[in-house]
């Protein structure tokens, strides 16, 4: 649990930095927010999709890394080894 919390926080910080860097390459202004009055839907959709994808990627990688660290320390994998076949 503590490893996962620390990894999740680190993933959030790293994801934010990556998103800011990528958005800076797309537009000179800061990314639009849903509460902004005058923002195009296309630009808002792009910003939200990019931000969501980056955060999901960072969280997934951090979670998997935390599980690998836990397994290397304890010898037991937290959670399912493999998904059940359908």
Backbone as JSON Lines, residues from 0, in Angstrom:
{"i":0,"aa":"X","n":[0.81,-1.2,0.0],"ca":[0.0,0.0,0.0],"c":[0.86,1.27,0.0]}
{"i":1,"aa":"X","n":[1.85,1.41,0.88],"ca":[2.66,2.64,0.87],"c":[3.43,2.81,-0.44]}
{"i":2,"aa":"X","n":[3.91,1.71,-0.99],"ca":[4.65,1.8,-2.26],"c":[3.72,2.32,-3.35]}
{"i":3,"aa":"X","n":[2.49,1.82,-3.37],"ca":[1.51,2.25,-4.37],"c":[1.14,3.71,-4.24]}
{"i":4,"aa":"X","n":[1.0,4.18,-3.0],"ca":[0.67,5.59,-2.78],"c":[1.78,6.51,-3.26]}
{"i":5,"aa":"X","n":[2.99,6.19,-2.92],"ca":[4.13,7.0,-3.34],"c":[4.27,6.96,-4.86]}
{"i":6,"aa":"X","n":[4.1,5.77,-5.44],"ca":[4.19,5.64,-6.89],"c":[3.09,6.42,-7.58]}
{"i":7,"aa":"X","n":[1.88,6.41,-7.01],"ca":[0.77,7.16,-7.59],"c":[1.01,8.66,-7.55]}
{"i":8,"aa":"X","n":[1.54,9.15,-6.46],"ca":[1.86,10.58,-6.35],"c":[2.95,10.97,-7.34]}
{"i":9,"aa":"X","n":[3.97,10.14,-7.43],"ca":[5.05,10.43,-8.38],"c":[4.54,10.39,-9.82]}
{"i":10,"aa":"X","n":[3.63,9.46,-10.11],"ca":[3.06,9.37,-11.44],"c":[2.25,10.62,-11.77]}
{"i":11,"aa":"X","n":[1.51,11.13,-10.8],"ca":[0.74,12.35,-11.01],"c":[1.62,13.55,-11.33]}
{"i":12,"aa":"X","n":[2.7,13.69,-10.58],"ca":[3.63,14.8,-10.81],"c":[4.3,14.65,-12.17]}
{"i":13,"aa":"X","n":[4.76,13.44,-12.47],"ca":[5.43,13.21,-13.75],"c":[4.46,13.41,-14.91]}
{"i":14,"aa":"X","n":[3.23,12.92,-14.76],"ca":[2.22,13.09,-15.81],"c":[1.91,14.55,-16.08]}
{"i":15,"aa":"X","n":[1.84,15.34,-15.03],"ca":[1.57,16.77,-15.18],"c":[2.71,17.45,-15.95]}
{"i":16,"aa":"X","n":[3.94,17.11,-15.6],"ca":[5.1,17.7,-16.28],"c":[5.13,17.32,-17.76]}
{"i":17,"aa":"X","n":[4.87,16.04,-18.05],"ca":[4.87,15.58,-19.44],"c":[3.76,16.28,-20.23]}
{"i":18,"aa":"X","n":[2.57,16.39,-19.63],"ca":[1.47,17.06,-20.31],"c":[1.81,18.52,-20.59]}
{"i":19,"aa":"X","n":[2.38,19.21,-19.62],"ca":[2.76,20.61,-19.82],"c":[3.78,20.76,-20.94]}
{"i":20,"aa":"X","n":[4.74,19.84,-21.01],"ca":[5.75,19.89,-22.07],"c":[5.11,19.66,-23.44]}
{"i":21,"aa":"X","n":[4.26,18.64,-23.53],"ca":[3.62,18.34,-24.81],"c":[2.66,19.45,-25.23]}
{"i":22,"aa":"X","n":[1.9,19.98,-24.28],"ca":[0.98,21.06,-24.63],"c":[1.75,22.3,-25.07]}
{"i":23,"aa":"X","n":[2.88,22.56,-24.48],"ca":[3.72,23.69,-24.88],"c":[4.18,23.57,-26.32]}
{"i":24,"aa":"X","n":[4.35,22.34,-26.81],"ca":[4.73,22.14,-28.2],"c":[3.54,22.33,-29.14]}
{"i":25,"aa":"X","n":[2.33,22.17,-28.62],"ca":[1.12,22.32,-29.43],"c":[0.65,23.77,-29.49]}
{"i":26,"aa":"X","n":[0.67,24.44,-28.34],"ca":[0.12,25.8,-28.25],"c":[0.94,26.61,-27.26]}
{"i":27,"aa":"X","n":[1.08,27.92,-27.55],"ca":[1.84,28.79,-26.65],"c":[1.06,29.17,-25.4]}
{"i":28,"aa":"X","n":[-0.26,29.12,-25.48],"ca":[-1.09,29.44,-24.31],"c":[-1.23,28.22,-23.42]}
{"i":29,"aa":"X","n":[-1.68,28.44,-22.19],"ca":[-1.88,27.3,-21.3],"c":[-3.09,26.49,-21.78]}
{"i":30,"aa":"X","n":[-3.16,25.22,-21.41],"ca":[-4.23,24.36,-21.92],"c":[-5.61,24.85,-21.47]}
{"i":31,"aa":"X","n":[-6.61,24.65,-22.31],"ca":[-7.95,25.08,-21.95],"c":[-8.55,24.19,-20.87]}
{"i":32,"aa":"X","n":[-9.48,24.75,-20.13],"ca":[-10.19,24.03,-19.08],"c":[-11.68,24.03,-19.41]}
{"i":33,"aa":"X","n":[-12.42,23.04,-18.96],"ca":[-13.85,22.98,-19.28],"c":[-14.63,24.22,-18.83]}
{"i":34,"aa":"X","n":[-14.17,24.89,-17.79],"ca":[-14.9,26.07,-17.31],"c":[-14.54,27.35,-18.07]}
{"i":35,"aa":"X","n":[-13.57,27.3,-18.98],"ca":[-13.23,28.46,-19.79],"c":[-14.4,28.79,-20.71]}
{"i":36,"aa":"X","n":[-14.75,30.07,-20.77],"ca":[-15.92,30.48,-21.55],"c":[-15.68,30.43,-23.04]}
{"i":37,"aa":"X","n":[-14.58,30.98,-23.48],"ca":[-14.32,31.08,-24.92],"c":[-13.18,30.14,-25.31]}
{"i":38,"aa":"X","n":[-13.54,28.89,-25.5],"ca":[-12.57,27.88,-25.93],"c":[-13.27,27.01,-26.97]}
{"i":39,"aa":"X","n":[-12.54,26.65,-28.01],"ca":[-13.16,25.8,-29.03],"c":[-13.28,24.38,-28.5]}
{"i":40,"aa":"X","n":[-14.33,23.71,-28.91],"ca":[-14.54,22.34,-28.46],"c":[-13.42,21.42,-28.95]}
{"i":41,"aa":"X","n":[-12.93,21.67,-30.14],"ca":[-11.85,20.84,-30.67],"c":[-10.59,20.97,-29.82]}
{"i":42,"aa":"X","n":[-10.24,22.19,-29.45],"ca":[-9.04,22.4,-28.64],"c":[-9.23,21.82,-27.24]}
{"i":43,"aa":"X","n":[-10.41,22.0,-26.67],"ca":[-10.69,21.43,-25.35],"c":[-10.63,19.91,-25.4]}
{"i":44,"aa":"X","n":[-11.23,19.32,-26.43],"ca":[-11.22,17.86,-26.56],"c":[-9.79,17.34,-26.71]}
{"i":45,"aa":"X","n":[-8.98,18.02,-27.5],"ca":[-7.59,17.61,-27.67],"c":[-6.84,17.67,-26.35]}
{"i":46,"aa":"X","n":[-7.0,18.76,-25.62],"ca":[-6.3,18.92,-24.34],"c":[-6.74,17.86,-23.34]}
{"i":47,"aa":"X","n":[-8.04,17.61,-23.24],"ca":[-8.53,16.63,-22.28],"c":[-8.12,15.21,-22.65]}
{"i":48,"aa":"X","n":[-8.17,14.88,-23.93],"ca":[-7.78,13.55,-24.37],"c":[-6.28,13.31,-24.14]}
{"i":49,"aa":"X","n":[-5.48,14.29,-24.46],"ca":[-4.03,14.17,-24.27],"c":[-3.7,14.05,-22.78]}
{"i":50,"aa":"X","n":[-4.32,14.9,-21.99],"ca":[-4.07,14.86,-20.55],"c":[-4.51,13.52,-19.95]}
{"i":51,"aa":"X","n":[-5.68,13.03,-20.35],"ca":[-6.17,11.76,-19.84],"c":[-5.28,10.6,-20.23]}
{"i":52,"aa":"X","n":[-4.84,10.59,-21.48],"ca":[-3.98,9.51,-21.95],"c":[-2.64,9.5,-21.2]}
{"i":53,"aa":"X","n":[-2.08,10.67,-21.0],"ca":[-0.79,10.76,-20.31],"c":[-0.92,10.32,-18.86]}
{"i":54,"aa":"X","n":[-1.97,10.79,-18.18],"ca":[-2.14,10.41,-16.78],"c":[-2.44,8.92,-16.63]}
{"i":55,"aa":"X","n":[-3.21,8.35,-17.53],"ca":[-3.51,6.92,-17.45],"c":[-2.25,6.09,-17.7]}
{"i":56,"aa":"X","n":[-1.44,6.53,-18.66],"ca":[-0.19,5.84,-18.94],"c":[0.75,5.92,-17.73]}
{"i":57,"aa":"X","n":[0.9,7.11,-17.17],"ca":[1.79,7.28,-16.02],"c":[1.3,6.46,-14.83]}
{"i":58,"aa":"X","n":[0.0,6.47,-14.59],"ca":[-0.55,5.72,-13.46],"c":[-0.37,4.21,-13.67]}
{"i":59,"aa":"X","n":[-0.63,3.74,-14.88],"ca":[-0.47,2.32,-15.15],"c":[0.96,1.85,-15.0]}
{"i":60,"aa":"X","n":[1.89,2.63,-15.52],"ca":[3.3,2.26,-15.39],"c":[3.76,2.31,-13.93]}
{"i":61,"aa":"X","n":[3.3,3.32,-13.19],"ca":[3.68,3.43,-11.78],"c":[3.08,2.28,-10.97]}
{"i":62,"aa":"X","n":[1.83,1.93,-11.24],"ca":[1.19,0.84,-10.52],"c":[1.91,-0.48,-10.79]}
{"i":63,"aa":"X","n":[2.23,-0.73,-12.04],"ca":[2.93,-1.97,-12.38],"c":[4.33,-1.99,-11.74]}
{"i":64,"aa":"X","n":[5.01,-0.85,-11.77],"ca":[6.33,-0.77,-11.14],"c":[6.26,-0.99,-9.64]}
{"i":65,"aa":"X","n":[5.23,-0.44,-9.01],"ca":[5.07,-0.64,-7.56],"c":[4.79,-2.11,-7.26]}
{"i":66,"aa":"X","n":[3.99,-2.76,-8.1],"ca":[3.72,-4.19,-7.89],"c":[4.99,-5.03,-8.08]}
{"i":67,"aa":"X","n":[5.8,-4.67,-9.07],"ca":[7.05,-5.4,-9.27],"c":[7.99,-5.2,-8.08]}
{"i":68,"aa":"X","n":[8.05,-3.97,-7.56],"ca":[8.9,-3.71,-6.39],"c":[8.42,-4.5,-5.19]}
{"i":69,"aa":"X","n":[7.1,-4.51,-4.97],"ca":[6.54,-5.28,-3.87],"c":[6.87,-6.76,-4.02]}
{"i":70,"aa":"X","n":[6.71,-7.27,-5.24],"ca":[6.99,-8.69,-5.49],"c":[8.47,-9.02,-5.28]}
{"i":71,"aa":"X","n":[9.35,-8.11,-5.66],"ca":[10.77,-8.39,-5.47],"c":[11.16,-8.34,-4.0]}
{"i":72,"aa":"X","n":[10.44,-7.53,-3.21],"ca":[10.73,-7.45,-1.77],"c":[10.13,-8.61,-0.99]}
{"i":73,"aa":"X","n":[8.93,-9.03,-1.37],"ca":[8.21,-10.03,-0.58],"c":[8.15,-11.4,-1.22]}
{"i":74,"aa":"X","n":[8.34,-11.47,-2.53],"ca":[8.22,-12.74,-3.23],"c":[6.79,-13.08,-3.63]}
{"i":75,"aa":"X","n":[5.84,-12.21,-3.31],"ca":[4.44,-12.44,-3.65],"c":[3.92,-11.29,-4.5]}
{"i":76,"aa":"X","n":[3.22,-11.63,-5.58],"ca":[2.65,-10.62,-6.46],"c":[1.32,-10.15,-5.87]}
{"i":77,"aa":"X","n":[1.14,-8.84,-5.68],"ca":[-0.13,-8.34,-5.15],"c":[-1.18,-8.31,-6.26]}
{"i":78,"aa":"X","n":[-2.26,-9.03,-6.09],"ca":[-3.3,-9.06,-7.11],"c":[-3.21,-10.33,-7.94]}
{"i":79,"aa":"X","n":[-3.93,-10.32,-9.05],"ca":[-3.98,-11.49,-9.94],"c":[-2.69,-11.61,-10.73]}
{"i":80,"aa":"X","n":[-2.26,-12.86,-10.93],"ca":[-1.08,-13.12,-11.75],"c":[-1.38,-12.82,-13.21]}
{"i":81,"aa":"X","n":[-2.47,-13.39,-13.69],"ca":[-2.92,-13.2,-15.07],"c":[-4.43,-13.1,-15.05]}
{"i":82,"aa":"X","n":[-5.01,-12.37,-15.98],"ca":[-6.46,-12.33,-16.04],"c":[-7.02,-13.71,-16.4]}
{"i":83,"aa":"X","n":[-8.18,-14.0,-15.85],"ca":[-8.83,-15.29,-16.16],"c":[-9.27,-15.29,-17.62]}
{"i":84,"aa":"X","n":[-9.05,-16.41,-18.33],"ca":[-9.52,-16.48,-19.72],"c":[-11.04,-16.48,-19.76]}
{"i":85,"aa":"X","n":[-11.57,-15.88,-20.78],"ca":[-13.04,-15.8,-20.88],"c":[-13.6,-17.0,-21.56]}
